[in-house]
Amino acid sequence: MYIHSFSNSSDLLWTKASDYVITQKKITSETIDFIQPSKDSKLIKYSPVFDSGSKNNNFENPLSIDLDDLFKIDLEDEVSILNFYQKYGDIGLLSHKLKGYTSAARWLPTHELSSKSTVLSITPYQAEYFFDTSWKKRLKAVGEPLAIDKKRFPDVGKSQDSGEGEYSNKMKKLLGTLVRDENAGLVGEVPELIFEDNVRFSQLKFEEDFGTFMGTYFPDLVLDLNDVDIQLVDFPLPYSIDYFKTSAEPLSEVKKVLKELIDSFEFSHNVEGIRILPQRPSFYMDENAAKSYYGRDNILSYLPKSSISPVKKLDSIGYRWHKSWIFKSLLSMFALKMRQELVK
């Protein structure tokens, strides 16, 4: 049984923090550099603009996606990388890699019951996070609710319980904790990561432990990878307010991915015919051709998904079909800009 989607990121895409910093965090025995919003930063919404003709539209806080900003990054200079983040926000490493993920089940207030219900109830819910046009989270009940009749036990929920209030205290202790069976095993499905099929640099990580992978992007939430319970955090919905408060991107991976995109674009100019984005040949005549086709394929793997949707005509009861792009990351925005340049 699914409860309605209780949260989504549609109101926050696209958003960036007002200020980014590079921090060092010790994860087990290793010290890692991360880029993340500063503690005092604020959230800023913006509208990505991909061509000059779009600037006349009434976008909220338009921001042009400029390839020169990407190409002029000095990947050996942290200030240069931070300047890119200050303008555009995080590049979306986590969101770009994942289709979705399922976290461990927890005891949460029963959502079917209204605040006026005579029954106080908590239910073991498992959270599922998934992306369609934006990131969304929904809850799935994986066990029977724990309930108490408020009329029979009128002191339930008050700060000082009396009489049968011991049962209420049990519920309070359970609220927000992991749901376990009589053998101390987790109830529900095993926490799972679902990777994007076309993300080549993550395909070898399907066997990676859930908490170990997620802790790479939420280092403030997973401090000890040897502690199983700490790894089973109910991680925030990507691009939600809590995401911006706790997320970070590893500097080494940021450098690697940005270099890969920059190199791919440069490779794609080595052979004149590559500009029309032809199909991959069965063999290559020389190294430049091989690199060019590699660059083309790599850019295509970063592209956003296309979407066809009906749009109501002005002053009419009819509709027309509109093609748009669905972006999961800043990486996909720059890949689309590269594609536009390559097919000119």
Secondary structure, 3 states (H helix, E strand, C coil): CECCCCEECCCCCCEEECCEEEEEEEECCEEEEEEEECCCCCEEECEEECCHHHHHCCCCCEEECCHHHHHCCCCCCHHHHHHHHHHHCCCCHHHHHEEEEECCCEEEECCCCCCCCCEEEEEEEEEEEEECCCEEEEEEECCCCEEEECCCCCCCCCCCCCHHHHHHHHHHHHCCCECECCCCCECCCCCEEEECCCCHHHHHHCCCCHHHHHHCCCCCCCCCCCCHHHHCCCCCCCCCHHHHHHCCEEHHHHHHHHHHHHHHHHHCCCCHHHHHCCCCCCCCCCHHHHHHHHHHHHHHHHCCEEEEEEEECCCCCCEEEEEEEECCCHHHHHHHHHHHHHCC
